[in-house]
Every structure is written in C-alpha cells, then in structure tokens.
Amino acid sequence: VQLQAFGGGLVQPGGSLRLSCAWSGSIVNINTVSWYRQAPGSQRDLVASITSGSSTNYAGAVKGRFTISRDNAKKTVYLQMDSLKPEDTALYCCYTLYGRPVWGQGTLVTVSS
C-alpha cells in the first residue's frame, strides 16, 4: 500500500485548509490512519488519527479546530483544519501500519499573514 498526501498551501491566520491522504491498492478499509506534523527545528508530533471504525483521536493543540474523517469508497482520509494559527505551520504527513510503517510524502502548510 502507498499513501499520497496533498492539499497544503499558504493560508492566513483564522483560515481553513483541507488535507487529503489517499491510499492505493486493493484495500477498501485500511487500518488506522494518522496525520503527523513537523515544524522546522521541532520533533514530529501526532495531530490526529482515525481507526477503521472511524473512532478519532486528536492532539490537544488542535482539538476543536481540526476534524479527521475518512471515505473508504474514495480511499481517502481527510484532515479539515479550521481557525488556523501561525503555530500550525508545518510539514504534514499521513501514516499507517500495513505490515510495516507506511508514510505518505509531506504536504506543507504555512499559516501567515
């Protein structure tokens, strides 16, 4: 299985973006998919995750502002990011475990006026 992340860009504080993480292969309902982010000079942190049964988990810093969801028919997990702040600026990557760790390429989110 492979993951492909996209949807990043430049947005003003208070704005919104939606990231997508699409998986390839014949799998219809992939296991838990997570979004991580890494800001320059910082460690990689978990942002949100969603299980195959659509149970969700969020980091405290994004709870109430970000929403993770999945559409198995489209083989895609989404991360809706609202009320964005400059500190949300980072490279966002999606991840799953399918016999081995699988990382999608990152998509850059920049929150700046």
C-alpha positions in Angstrom: 0.0 0.0 0.0 1.1 3.6 -0.6 -0.1 6.9 0.8 -0.2 10.2 -1.0 -0.9 13.4 0.9 -1.9 16.7 -0.7 -3.8 19.9 -0.1 -1.3 22.1 1.8 -0.7 25.7 1.0 -0.5 29.2 2.3 -3.4 30.5 4.4 -4.0 33.5 6.6 -4.5 33.1 10.3 -8.1 32.1 11.0 -8.4 30.5 7.6 -9.1 26.9 6.7 -7.5 24.1 4.6 -8.4 20.5 3.9 -5.7 17.9 3.6 -6.2 14.6 1.9 -4.4 11.3 2.2 -5.2 8.8 -0.5 -4.2 5.2 -0.3 -3.5 3.0 -3.3 -4.0 -0.8 -3.7 -7.0 -3.1 -3.4 -7.6 -2.3 0.2 -11.1 -0.9 0.8 -10.9 -0.3 4.6 -7.4 0.5 5.6 -6.3 0.3 9.2 -5.8 3.4 11.4 -4.5 6.4 9.5 -2.8 9.2 11.3 -1.7 12.7 10.5 1.6 13.9 11.9 3.3 17.3 11.5 6.8 18.6 11.9 7.7 22.3 12.2 11.2 23.5 11.4 13.5 22.6 14.2 10.9 20.6 16.1 10.1 17.0 16.5 7.3 15.2 14.6 4.0 15.2 16.5 0.8 13.3 16.2 -2.0 15.6 15.1 -5.0 13.2 14.7 -5.8 9.7 13.9 -8.9 7.7 12.8 -9.4 4.0 13.1 -11.0 1.6 10.5 -14.2 2.0 12.5 -13.9 5.8 12.4 -13.0 6.4 16.0 -11.0 9.5 16.2 -8.2 11.0 18.4 -6.8 14.5 18.5 -3.8 16.3 19.9 -4.8 18.8 22.5 -3.4 21.7 20.4 -5.8 21.0 17.6 -8.9 19.6 19.3 -12.0 21.6 18.4 -10.3 23.1 15.3 -9.3 20.1 13.3 -11.5 17.3 12.1 -10.3 14.0 10.7 -12.6 11.8 8.6 -12.4 9.0 6.1 -14.2 8.0 2.9 -13.4 4.4 2.2 -15.2 4.5 -1.2 -12.7 7.1 -2.2 -9.8 5.5 -0.3 -9.1 8.9 1.3 -8.7 10.3 4.8 -9.2 14.0 5.2 -8.0 16.5 7.8 -10.2 19.6 7.9 -8.3 22.4 9.5 -10.2 25.4 10.7 -9.2 28.5 12.7 -5.6 28.0 11.7 -2.9 29.7 13.7 0.7 30.5 12.7 1.9 27.7 15.1 0.1 25.2 12.8 2.7 25.9 10.2 4.5 22.6 9.5 5.0 19.7 7.1 2.0 17.4 7.4 2.4 13.7 6.7 0.0 10.8 6.8 0.9 7.4 8.2 -0.5 3.9 8.5 0.8 0.5 9.5 0.3 -2.2 6.9 2.7 -5.0 7.8 5.2 -2.2 8.0 5.2 1.5 8.6 3.9 3.4 5.6 4.4 7.2 5.3 3.0 9.4 2.7 5.1 12.3 1.4 4.5 15.5 3.3 2.4 18.5 2.3 3.4 21.9 3.6 1.0 24.1 5.4 2.0 27.7 6.0 -0.2 30.0 8.1 0.9 33.6 7.8 -0.5 37.0 7.0 
